[in-house]
Amino acid sequence: MFKDKVVVVTGSVQGIGKRTAEMLAEKGAKVVVNSRTKTKVDATVEEFSQKGFDVLGLTGDVSNYDFCEELKTQTVAKFGRIDYLINNAGLAAKGSISDSEANVFEKMYAVNVLGSLYPTMALLPEIKQTKGGILFISSMAGIIGLPSYAAYSGTKRSIVSLAESIKNELVDDEVYVGVNYPGFTENDAQKEILSPSGEANVMVKREDVKVEPLDKTVNKIIRQIEKRKFRSYSSYKGRALQTMYRLFPTLSLSILKMNRRKIMDMQ
Ligand SMILES: NC(=O)c1ccc[n+]([C@@H]2O[C@H](COP(=O)([O-])OP(=O)(O)OC[C@H]3O[C@@H](n4cnc5c(N)ncnc54)[C@H](OP(=O)(O)O)[C@@H]3O)[C@@H](O)[C@H]2O)c1
């Protein structure tokens, strides 16, 4: 299905995004990798090229609309078309609302929300022509608002609403739109998290929660696009949480309240 398709994966020089681009390239896709850090983009292009993949690297910030137009122009110049966009670039943040500075919310809404919306707007005319698709990467934290993760939960839930709106707008264009909810997934050693003051710190390896293997999460993402499913979860926990919250919202929030300390103390 992905043979010779052109797939743009934002934030794809490490973690889930990089492995997604790599697995798609193994299936024959031409991939565009991106991040804000030129050295990381160049290293990923070098690594993928050595594996024989057809790859284009574009350094830039997806929360900047002009860069997203550039992303489209350069992708079309190199590959002639765009089939799929995976809005993967995202920031993590943790801190109580009382401790957090406004700049944390500004950064989080810029990258996680506008950074998914702007590539969608810029690339959509091309995706309409190929009747391809757009996948938004949310999180289990986008299903229910977690204490101490207001910026993360708020932004990840916001892109679910965006995906729902866009999905129905694009039915007649036969453009696929989906939203994926990864659970805790093994981290890249360089993954960062914003502190309440807005400083980016390398995230410590998670020892206090069970994490999903990276390939399991990525396989779910790829299967979802292949099946053109609107929602998909990397583990049964995501599906269970979604079902529970839909059917029993008050009970779900009470259980969350009982477990608040555990969540707030998570690394
Ligand atoms: N890992 C998990 O457990 C988990 C769970 C649920 C959801 N998710 C979601 O899955 C996605 C990937 O997660 P991950 O853990 O693989 O993240 P990650 O290791 O932090 O990688 C994110 C990538 O996005 C890039 N990026 C950040 N801001 C950007 C921007 N404005 N423009 C372009 N690139 C940008 C970063 O590179 P630069 O800093 O060089 O730009 C980085 O390469 C995120 O949306 C995340 O919220 C992850």
The ligand as an ORCA input file, in Angstrom:
! r2SCAN-3c Opt
* xyz 0 1
  N       6.464      8.482     23.860
  C       5.286      8.355     24.442
  O       5.145      7.666     25.459
  C       4.071      9.029     23.845
  C       2.816      8.722     24.390
  C       1.688      9.332     23.845
  C       1.809     10.224     22.792
  N       3.054     10.503     22.290
  C       3.144     11.467     21.198
  O       3.842     10.879     20.108
  C       4.615     11.881     19.438
  C       6.073     11.445     19.409
  O       6.500     11.200     20.720
  P       8.007     10.815     21.056
  O       8.018     10.294     22.428
  O       8.568     10.003     19.974
  O       8.651     12.302     21.063
  P      10.154     12.819     21.062
  O      11.128     11.720     21.294
  O      10.176     13.991     21.971
  O      10.319     13.331     19.567
  C       9.561     14.423     19.122
  C      10.229     14.994     17.912
  O       9.516     16.142     17.492
  C      10.443     17.161     17.119
  N       9.796     18.441     17.297
  C       9.379     19.016     18.454
  N       8.833     20.205     18.212
  C       8.896     20.401     16.872
  C       8.497     21.456     16.017
  N       7.915     22.563     16.510
  N       8.716     21.322     14.689
  C       9.310     20.212     14.194
  N       9.711     19.178     14.955
  C       9.507     19.273     16.291
  C      11.644     16.948     18.035
  O      12.880     17.347     17.437
  P      13.511     18.828     17.630
  O      13.507     19.107     19.086
  O      14.862     18.681     17.016
  O      12.616     19.754     16.865
  C      11.645     15.417     18.158
  O      12.417     14.828     17.162
  C       4.391     13.184     20.204
  O       3.374     13.924     19.581
  C       3.934     12.705     21.564
  O       3.172     13.643     22.255
  C       4.180      9.936     22.798
*
